């Protein structure tokens, strides 16, 4: 079990785990599952939101069903690592929905991005028209995922 920055009791943990598994649970359903009254459960959820433990509620789409079965992990190296160069790159990458995640790295490359794509031609388009054209990019190294072994958005609480 991870050490949380905020102390939680077992009901708070249960609420967080249930909502991570199904964010569409109604307050009444959630309250029943954690053995609380609906009003007490709602107070706890609101407090978890206020404390920043619940960042937002989203719907996750199936990549294959929407026609984006391909996943690539791309290492990007910039020509400079100053704050201005990083800020410019980070602002530019936000504009591209094909990039589903972007992480600043400590290591040989500056960023790792996760890209969703339809097929080889689509990935070539993303590579040549988007990734290599981002400000300051001097090197792009791509690795294509063959299949996902584990993928989760749930955090251990």
C-alpha positions as CSV (number, residue, x, y, z in Angstrom):
1,X,0.0,0.0,0.0
2,X,1.3,3.4,-0.9
3,X,1.8,6.2,1.6
4,X,-0.7,8.9,0.8
5,X,0.1,12.6,1.5
6,X,-3.3,12.8,3.1
7,X,-4.4,10.3,5.8
8,X,-7.5,8.4,4.8
9,X,-9.7,5.9,6.6
10,X,-10.9,2.6,5.1
11,X,-14.2,4.2,3.9
12,X,-12.4,7.0,2.1
13,X,-10.1,4.4,0.5
14,X,-13.1,2.3,-0.5
15,X,-14.8,5.3,-2.0
16,X,-11.8,6.2,-4.1
17,X,-11.3,2.6,-5.2
18,X,-14.9,2.2,-6.2
19,X,-15.0,5.5,-8.1
20,X,-11.7,4.6,-9.9
21,X,-13.3,1.4,-11.1
22,X,-16.7,3.0,-12.0
23,X,-16.9,6.8,-12.0
24,X,-20.6,6.6,-13.0
25,X,-21.7,5.1,-9.7
26,X,-24.5,7.1,-8.3
27,X,-24.1,8.5,-4.8
28,X,-26.8,6.1,-3.6
29,X,-25.0,3.1,-5.0
30,X,-21.7,4.3,-3.7
31,X,-23.2,4.9,-0.2
32,X,-24.7,1.3,-0.2
33,X,-21.3,-0.2,-1.1
34,X,-19.4,1.6,1.6
35,X,-22.2,1.2,4.2
36,X,-22.9,4.9,4.7
37,X,-26.0,7.1,4.4
38,X,-26.2,8.9,1.0
39,X,-25.7,12.3,2.8
40,X,-22.6,11.1,4.7
41,X,-21.2,9.5,1.5
42,X,-21.7,12.7,-0.5
43,X,-20.0,14.8,2.2
44,X,-17.0,12.4,2.1
45,X,-16.8,12.6,-1.8
46,X,-17.0,16.4,-1.7
47,X,-14.3,16.5,0.9
48,X,-12.1,14.2,-1.2
49,X,-12.7,16.5,-4.2
50,X,-11.8,19.6,-2.1
51,X,-8.6,18.0,-0.8
52,X,-7.5,17.3,-4.4
53,X,-7.6,13.5,-4.2
54,X,-10.3,13.4,-6.9
55,X,-8.9,15.4,-9.8
56,X,-11.7,15.0,-12.3
57,X,-14.2,12.5,-13.7
58,X,-13.7,11.2,-17.2
59,X,-14.9,8.6,-19.7
60,X,-12.3,6.3,-21.2
61,X,-12.7,5.3,-24.8
62,X,-11.6,2.0,-26.4
63,X,-8.8,2.9,-28.8
64,X,-9.6,0.1,-31.2
65,X,-13.3,1.0,-31.3
66,X,-12.5,4.6,-32.3
67,X,-10.1,3.5,-35.0
68,X,-6.8,4.2,-33.1
69,X,-5.4,0.7,-32.3
70,X,-1.7,1.7,-32.6
71,X,0.4,3.0,-29.7
72,X,3.9,4.4,-30.0
73,X,6.2,5.6,-27.3
74,X,8.4,8.3,-28.7
75,X,11.6,9.8,-27.1
76,X,12.2,13.4,-28.1
77,X,15.4,15.3,-27.7
78,X,15.5,19.1,-27.9
79,X,18.3,21.4,-29.0
80,X,18.2,23.3,-25.7
81,X,17.0,22.4,-22.2
82,X,16.4,26.0,-20.9
83,X,13.1,26.9,-19.4
84,X,12.0,28.9,-22.5
85,X,12.7,26.0,-24.8
86,X,10.8,23.6,-22.6
87,X,7.9,25.9,-22.2
88,X,7.7,26.5,-26.0
89,X,7.8,22.7,-26.7
90,X,5.2,21.9,-24.0
91,X,2.8,24.6,-25.3
92,X,3.1,23.2,-28.9
93,X,2.6,19.6,-28.0
94,X,-0.7,20.4,-26.2
95,X,-2.3,21.2,-29.6
96,X,-2.0,17.7,-30.9
97,X,-4.7,15.2,-29.8
98,X,-2.7,12.3,-31.3
99,X,-0.3,12.8,-28.4
100,X,-2.1,11.3,-25.4
101,X,0.6,11.8,-22.8
102,X,3.8,13.7,-22.6
103,X,6.4,13.4,-19.8
104,X,9.5,15.5,-19.2
105,X,12.4,13.1,-18.5
106,X,15.7,13.0,-16.6
107,X,18.0,11.1,-18.9
108,X,19.3,11.0,-22.5
109,X,16.0,12.2,-24.0
110,X,14.1,15.2,-22.9
111,X,10.5,14.0,-23.4
112,X,8.6,10.7,-23.8
113,X,5.3,11.0,-25.6
114,X,2.6,8.4,-26.0
115,X,0.9,8.6,-29.4
116,X,-2.3,6.9,-30.6
117,X,-2.5,6.2,-34.3
118,X,-4.7,4.3,-36.9
119,X,-2.1,2.6,-39.0
120,X,1.4,2.8,-40.4
121,X,0.5,5.7,-42.8
122,X,-1.1,7.6,-39.9
123,X,1.9,7.1,-37.7
124,X,4.2,8.3,-40.5
125,X,2.0,11.4,-40.8
126,X,2.3,12.1,-37.1
127,X,6.0,11.5,-37.2
128,X,6.8,13.7,-40.2
129,X,4.2,16.4,-39.9
130,X,3.9,16.8,-36.1
131,X,6.6,15.3,-34.0
132,X,9.6,16.3,-36.1
133,X,8.1,19.8,-36.6
134,X,7.7,20.7,-33.0
135,X,9.9,23.6,-31.8
136,X,13.4,22.7,-30.9
137,X,13.2,19.0,-31.8
138,X,16.5,17.5,-33.0
139,X,15.9,13.8,-32.4
140,X,12.8,11.5,-32.5
141,X,13.1,7.9,-31.6
142,X,10.0,5.8,-31.8
143,X,9.1,2.4,-30.3
144,X,5.8,0.8,-31.4
145,X,3.9,-1.2,-28.9
146,X,2.8,-4.7,-30.1
147,X,0.1,-5.1,-27.5
148,X,-0.8,-3.8,-24.1
149,X,-0.1,-6.2,-21.2
150,X,-1.3,-3.9,-18.5
151,X,-3.0,-0.6,-18.7
152,X,-4.8,1.1,-15.9
153,X,-5.7,4.6,-14.7
154,X,-6.4,3.4,-11.2
155,X,-3.9,4.3,-8.5
156,X,-3.3,2.1,-5.4
157,X,-4.9,3.8,-2.4
